[in-house]
Amino acid sequence: MNEFRTTAVLGAGVIGASWASLFLASGRSVAVYDPDPNAKSTVLEYINNAWLVLQKLGLTENSNQSGSNIEFHTSAADAVAGADFIQESVPERIEIKHAIYREIENALTKDAVIASSASGLTLSEMQSGFKDPSKLVLGHPFNPPHLIPLVEVMGNEKTANGVVEKAEAFYRAIGKVTIRVNKEVPGHVANRLQAAVWRESIHMVASGVASVEDIDTAMWAGPGLRWAAMGPTMLFHLGAGEGGLDEFCQRYSDSFNRWWDDLGTPHLNPQIARQLIAGVEKEANGSSTGELTAKRDEMLTAILCASRQLRDHD
Ligand SMILES: NC(=O)c1ccc[n+]([C@@H]2O[C@H](COP(=O)([O-])OP(=O)(O)OC[C@H]3O[C@@H](n4cnc5c(N)ncnc54)[C@H](O)[C@@H]3O)[C@@H](O)[C@H]2O)c1
């Protein structure tokens, strides 16, 4: 817990404000840089709202939400000066990422680690913004980072020895679950999984198999609930009794191969988008996105609280 006491958050929008809340909750200091003139008030409001959930999750034990532990800077270089761990969450445009890397490079401390939240850009694309990219890793969260445990971490041959491990240790110390991405692919790991499932959902809507609402229900009331407990391969290991995955593959390989051959490959064009939007509006049944977001976060918090004890005993 002594490592990375001083953090910096570059870009404090949807993702950065959430990271700031979590870093602060862990008792660390947070230096924020965001050029938006309203950033300070929106971040403080975000932290205020997130705090209750963080408390429920037992993630505020080392902090008292002290306002003195967060500072807002007018330059990125000032924000990173003296910071041990820097989380970059500026907009997903390579020229913006590169510009901020150029701005901070000379201000970084010798042992600083900088992690980018980037969802779509690859590590090697981002590395070219640094003269020396050895401190940069991918630290890709899932929205909202203060709630969803997963962080995808990646380094490569240009990353200094031990930097990926340091980033993983930091994330675990603040309650995250990390996975290692070993090879550069668009979307890293978890977004590719989401994309695969959503692709088939869209295909089934477009070809009239079921409604948007029923496909969403099939997910949360079925496999989604199991996937919150364990991943798909482990679940199938349990799907054919004592014979485990070996038995499962023997029994079901023909079925899966047949289903895979039949899966759709839709493209998200305006016409399909309209069909999905009409379906989700029906499913929302008049609830605003604010109300649905609050419900989502309440459910996620309940699941996380209920399963925390079990995970701790793994
Ligand atoms: N939104 C998601 O679901 C999600 C999930 C995981 C990762 N990400 C990644 O996180 C990053 C940020 O995404 P977001 O959704 O928070 O975007 P956002 O637009 O909500 O926030 C970006 C923030 O960066 C600020 N900004 C603009 N230029 C800047 C600069 N030069 N220096 C510092 N700050 C600057 C903006 O004022 C804004 O507050 C992206 O790389 C994105 O791919 C997003």
The ligand as a Gaussian input file, in Angstrom:
#p B3LYP/6-31G(d) Opt

LIG

0 1
 N      -16.694000       5.829000     -22.100000
 C      -16.382000       4.536000     -21.993000
 O      -17.241000       3.663000     -21.882000
 C      -14.921000       4.110000     -21.967000
 C      -14.599000       2.867000     -21.384000
 C      -13.247000       2.498000     -21.292000
 C      -12.255000       3.339000     -21.803000
 N      -12.615000       4.531000     -22.372000
 C      -11.522000       5.399000     -22.874000
 O      -11.296000       6.448000     -21.950000
 C      -10.823000       7.595000     -22.650000
 C      -11.704000       8.786000     -22.296000
 O      -13.027000       8.502000     -22.675000
 P      -14.286000       9.224000     -21.993000
 O      -15.474000       8.384000     -22.350000
 O      -13.994000       9.530000     -20.582000
 O      -14.327000      10.574000     -22.844000
 P      -14.962000      11.974000     -22.395000
 O      -15.132000      12.745000     -23.648000
 O      -16.112000      11.767000     -21.482000
 O      -13.790000      12.653000     -21.529000
 C      -12.623000      13.143000     -22.059000
 C      -12.184000      14.312000     -21.196000
 O      -10.907000      14.745000     -21.648000
 C      -10.885000      16.171000     -21.626000
 N       -9.851000      16.610000     -22.552000
 C       -9.959000      17.022000     -23.825000
 N       -8.746000      17.353000     -24.307000
 C       -7.864000      17.159000     -23.297000
 C       -6.464000      17.326000     -23.154000
 N       -5.722000      17.775000     -24.157000
 N       -5.905000      17.037000     -21.967000
 C       -6.624000      16.589000     -20.932000
 N       -7.974000      16.390000     -21.003000
 C       -8.567000      16.683000     -22.170000
 C      -12.282000      16.595000     -21.986000
 O      -12.549000      17.922000     -21.512000
 C      -13.122000      15.529000     -21.284000
 O      -13.482000      15.929000     -19.973000
 C      -10.823000       7.242000     -24.130000
 O       -9.545000       6.825000     -24.516000
 C      -11.798000       6.065000     -24.189000
 O      -11.538000       5.183000     -25.249000
 C      -13.917000       4.952000     -22.447000

